[in-house]
Amino acid sequence: MSRAERDDDGHGRAGRVLSGLAVAVGCVLFMGGFGWAALLYRPYTVPTDSMAPTIGRDDHILAQRIPGGEVRRGDVVVFVDKVWGDVPMVKRVVGVDGDKIECCDRQGRLTVNGVPVEEPYLQDSGPASPNDFSATVPQDRLFLLGDHRTDSVDSRTHMADGGQGTVPRDAVQARVDAKAWPLSGWGMIDRPAAFAALPGGTSSPGPLRLIVTCVVAGAVLILGGAAYGPLARRLTGRGKVAVPHG
C-alpha cells in the first residue's frame, strides 16, 4: 500500500468516526428534544376565535405545564373551571390577586390599579371593551379576558356568578408559549410589554425555543453524518486515476 493510499485510509477512518459521532449526538439531541417537550408541553386546539388575532379558531397551540402560582399578568393560559363549562378554555390574564380592573378610561383603555394598559394585541382598534366594567380580584384568583373583546365570553360575562368573574389559580393547567399550526402562523406568544411595569412583572418564556433548536440541530447532525459515507466514497472514486499496465 502506497503512502497516499495509507493517508486516504487514515482520513477515511477518521471521517467514519466523526460521522458516527455526529449521528450519535444528533440522535441524543433529536430524541432528547422531543422527550423534553413531551414532559413540559401539551398540545391544544382552540375551538373559537375569542383569542383572535393572537390565536385563531382551530389553531393548534403548545402550552407549558405550570402551577397556577406562576401565572403573571399578560399570560395566555389554558384553564378548566366548572362555572365556565368544565372544558379547557384559553384566555389572557389581565388581573391577579388584589388587582382592581376597570374599563374603560377616556382613551378606551383597560386600567389595572389605576394604571392604563396599552393592548396592541386586541382584535379591534376601538375601546378595550364594548361595555364598561369594574372588578376587584380576590386572593388566589385570576381575571381573564379574550383578545377578541367583542366576541369573547370571559370574566366580564361571569361577574354575576360570584368571585368578580374570576377563576382560581389552581384551575390553570398550562401557559401558552407558541402556535404550532397552521405553519403560516407558527410563532412564539410574546409577553406583553404593557404589563411589565406593573408589580410582579411578566413571566419568562418557557424553554420551547431551546427545545426546537435541539431538535433541528439533531436532525442536521443525523442527516449530515449519514450522508458523509456515500459522499466520501463518491469523492474518493472521482479522485482516483487509473494507471495503465504493460
N, C-alpha and C positions, 0 to 999 in steps of 0.2 A: 504494500500500500504506500502510495507516494505521500509526501508531506502535505500537499494540498488536499489529498483525499482525507488524511487524518484530521486536518483542520476543519474540513467540511463536516466530518463525522462528529467532531467535538462541538462545533456550533450547532449541529442538528440535535445532539443530546441536550445541550443547554436550552435550546428552543423548545424541545418537547417538555422539559422540566418546567420551564416558565409557563408554557401554555396550559399544562396540567394544573399548575398552581393558580393560574388565572381562573380556570374553570371552577376549581375548588372554592376559592374565595368568592367568586361570583355566585355559586350556589348558596353559600352561607348568607351573603347579603340579600339575595333574592328571596330565599325561603324565610330567612330571619325577618325581613321586612314585612312579608305577608303575615307571619305569625305574630309579630308585634302589633300590626294593625288589627288583627282578629281579636287580640286581647283588649285593646283600648277603644276600638271604634265599633259602632253599629250602623248599618245602612237603614235608611228610612225612605219612604216615598211620600211626598206631600200631596194630599188629595185635593187641596183647594188653592185659590190664588190669594189668600188672606195675607201672605207674606211677600206678594209681588211689589216691586220688581226684584227684590233681593233673592227670593226663591219663588219660582212659578209653579203652577199646577202641574202635577205629575213629575216634577223634578225629583231626582234621587240625590240624597244628601248623606254625608258622613258625619256622625256625631260622636264625640268622645264621651265615654262613660265617666261621670264625675259625681261626687256627692253634692247635694244641694247647698251645703255651706260654702262651696267655692264659687257660686254664681255671683256675678257682678252686673251692674247696670250696663245695658247695651248688648249683653249676651243674647244670642238666639238659642233658645233651649227647646228640648223635647220633654214634655211632661204628661202625666196622666192624673186627672182629678175627677172623682165621681160626680161632683157638681157640674162639671163641664162636659160630661158624657162618658167618662171612664174609657176613653180611647186616646192613643197618643196624639198630641197636638203640638204644633210648632208656633211659638210666638217670641217676641222680643221683650226682654226685661227692661222696664223703664223706671221701676221703683223698688227699693228694698226696705228692710226693717226701719220703721220710723219716718220714712220719707213722706213729704206732703206733695202729692202730684196734682197739678192744676192745668186746665186748658180752657180757653186759650188766652194768651196775653194780647195786647193791642196789635202786635205783629203776627198774630195767629200761631204763636209758638207754644209748645209744651213747656211747663216750668217744673223744676224739681227743687223743692225747698226754696222757692222764690228765684232760682237761677234759670234763665231761659236756655233752652236746649235746641241747637240747630240740628235738624234731621234731614240731611241730604239724601238719605236712602228711601224716603217716602215715595209712594206711587204717584201722588198728586202734588201739584205745586201750590195748592191752596193751604188753608189752615191745617194744623196738626190733627184736628178732629172736627168733623162737621157739627158736633154737639159739644157744648161746654160741660165740664165735669170737674169734680174735686174729690180727692180721697186721701186718707192717711193710712199708710201701710202698717198693719200690726206686726209685732215681733215675729221673726222667723217665717215671714210670708213675702210673696213677690207680687208686684203689679205688672201685668203683661199686656202688650198691645201688638196687633199685627201691623206690618208696614203699609198695607193697603187699608188705610183707616176708614174709607167709606164702605168697605166690603167685609171687614173683619169682625167676627164675633169674639170678643175678648173681655178683659176686666171691666170695661165700660158697660157691657151688656149684663154682667153678673153682679153689679153693685148691689142690687136688691136682694141677692141671695145671702147676704151676710159677709163679714170679713172684708168689706170695702171692695169686693170683686176680686180679691187676691187668691192665690193658691199657696199652700205650704211649701217651704223649701224642699222638703223630702219628697214632694211629688215629681221633682225633676229627675229625669232618667239620664240625660246626656246634654252636652253643649255642642251645637253645630259648628263644625270647623270648615266645611267645604261643600260645594256642589260637585257631584261626580258625574251626573248625566242630566241632560244631553251633553255631549262633548263640547258643543259650541258654547255652552255656558259654564264649563269646568272652571273652577277657581276657588280661592280661599274666601271665607266670610270675614271681612275686616272688622276689627273692633272700632266702634265709632269714637272719633276724637272728641265729640261733644260731651261725652260722659267722663273723659279722662281727668278733667279738672275738679270733679266732684270728689268728696271724701270717699276713700276706698278705691278710686281709680277704676280702670278696666282690667279684665282678665288677660293673662298671657296666652298667646296661641298654643295649641297643643303641638305634639311632635309630628304632625302629618307631613309637613314639608320634608323633614329628615327621613321619614319612612319612605316617601316617594323617591327621594334621592337614593336611598339604599337599594330599592327595587330596580330602579333604572340603571344604576351603576352595576348591580349584579347581572342584569340582563346583558349589558355591554361586555362585561368580562367573560361571561359564558359564551356568547357568540364569537367574541374575538379569539378566545382560547381555542374553541372548537374549529375555527376557520384557519388557525395557524398551520396545522399539519398539511392539509391539501394545498394551501397557498405556498408553503415552503417547498413541497415536492414539485409543484409546477415551476417555481422559480429556479430550483436546482436543476431540473430537467432542461430548462431553456439554457442554463449556463454551461452545460456540458458540451464539449466539442469532440466529435468523433475523429479518432486518429486512424488513418488508413494503415493497413499491414501489408507486408510484402515488398 
